[in-house]
Amino acid sequence: MLEKFREGVKGPWAKVVGALIMASFVFAGVSNYFTSPNANNVALVNGEEISVVDFNRRYQQEKNRFGEQFEKFFSNEQALNQFKQSVVEHLITSKLLTQASKDLGLYVSDAIIYEQIRQTPQFQKDGKYDADTFRNLLSRVGYSQKEYEQSLRSEKEFNQLKTLSDSEFVLKSEIDQYLKLSDETRTGAYLQLSALPLQAEVDLSGDEGAEKINHYYETHLGQYLIPEKVSVEYIDLSTESLKSQIHPADAEVKTYFEQHLADYSTPEQRKASHILINLASDAKEDETTKAMQKLKAIQRQIMEGADFAEVAKKQSDDTVSAENGGDLGFFGKKVMDPEFEKATFALQKVGDVSEIVRSQFGLHLIKLTEIHQAKEATLDDVKDKVVDALKKSQLELLFSDKKSQMTEKAFEYSDSLKEVAQELGLTVQVSEPFSKTGGMGVFTNPMVIEAAFSDQVLGNNFNSDVINIDKSHALVLRLKKHTDSYTQSLEQVKTSVEQAVITETAKKRLVDLATKVVAGLKQNKAEQEVLALLPSTVKAEWVSFEQVKRTDAKIPSDIRTRLFLMEKPASEQPNYTGQETNQGFAIIKLEKVTMGDPTQATAEQRKQVEDRLSRLKTNLEEAAFQAWLKENAKIERFPINNG
């Protein structure tokens, strides 16, 4: 497969890569994004499904990455739709790479997957893998264990695919060219023209206006599609909702404290210094004898009055502690090697030195230098902590009991939640309508969305199974109201359609006029003369800039991007160009270009550029391979219902 791909990129491969990326990867399928509808899937890739559930989960994960900034970045429908489409394209690419891995015979064993799960810190408790922690975390993000294992497998297969691409070689001339371009500066000015003042001049009265409104509505029906939605009744059970029911009695607090006394007491801590002579646990007899003789000689020095710390500095094989006279600091039990600990805690008073002790590390002399006696807490000292711990324990038990009751009663009274709520002492709540892409709060959770649109709830009108959001949150729901997908009538959306037509018409007029201005400027006509083509209501003031680099934030990013695509002026006359913007149109004037000087770069800077270009070339090949997979795959994309 890779050989077939690489045959297609031989020769002027960069052009092919660029074409593939532009045509198939970045903007893949935008023109035919909406094909025949499919209620349960967002795409089919070589016959394999990408379900709405898959989409919802990935969408939620990507949304969560933005946190509170999501609404800011995707505040309008167009931006949100583009975000959703990017999620679908990511899923399609992942599916294609999984299929390619199988075709290439790449395989990741179960043992490797299970070992990675066991070694993941987030799935550990007290430094060891904990199955409950693993399941709770997966539940919280809407994954089953099987789905998570498959995602790990796919990730490792992708990494295997990457290793098949060799690191790309970078020429000296390429480094020089990069440095010239990266340090290049440009000087000029720009105009930002807004179409907003022209909106007041748009007339939509009469038959012609009505025809424009109707035409826009008919050609943009997808914008006015209301997706299938449900509203559900639900009972939300959480430890938070049960807190008011927890009131431990004083006797319970006292009993809990006595049962967990060790948790609130400070155990004895000892501070010690040592002198170590290294000796392997499997050392031969002669090696053991030699080490023992060496430490006995040191022991005699100590007994004869030599300073323990000074001897440790000079003769201990533990070079780290030796710098501090053998000091190991304070430690309690179950911290050190068992034999070392036993000997340390057997010493009677500060200043005592142990006999020779053998541990897994070798032979030791241990000196006790300080003791912090164990301190047994009183209930009065730690009562607040004890009460909090007892409340947490009682809350967990109550939640577990209530969840069991919820499960039992939701099944027993399968056509109502009223009895379930009465049994639990909770209330039945009603959600706002939401679609298959989710709603607000708990209704963004993929498991909740899937349950709401399941055959059990939507088809048979039964209560859902209890949904475990996480270890302290569960929910059961049933259908309240179902609304089929429909297209809003023109009368319902006439105001928004009229505004869209006004915005579009005003912008088209501005673009037409501004394009003529740019044409006149390119013909070296006087700026004042050609700018007079613009209506007086449109503000046109040049904003100058000097020595702007590609990464400078001195000017708007869209203008800066276009600026660095312009050709260098061939004479003293500036170059002009124009481009549409969100608000209207921008005219850019380029007066001067100064290339960077690669001879000024240090060796370290050149190495950084070399590494960056090597990664870029490798990434381009990976992107081109993904684009090639898309070009040679059968991909069907279905509408994403917005709601």
PyMOL commands that set and color helices and strands:
alter all, ss='L'
color gray80, all
select helices_A, chain A and resi 2-7+13-26+52-73+77-103+110-119+121-123+131-140+145-163+172-182+196-201+206-219+221-224+239-245+250-259+261-264+285-303+308-315+319-322+338-346+379-412+418-424+441-444+446-452+455-459+490-522+527-531+557-563+598-600+603-631
alter helices_A, ss='H'
color red, helices_A
select strands_A, chain A and resi 41-45+48-51+124-125+128-129+185-194+225-226+229-238+269-278+327-331+357-358+362-372+429-430+467-470+473-483+486-487+543-548+575-580+584-594+635-637
alter strands_A, ss='S'
color yellow, strands_A
deselect
rebuild
show_as cartoon
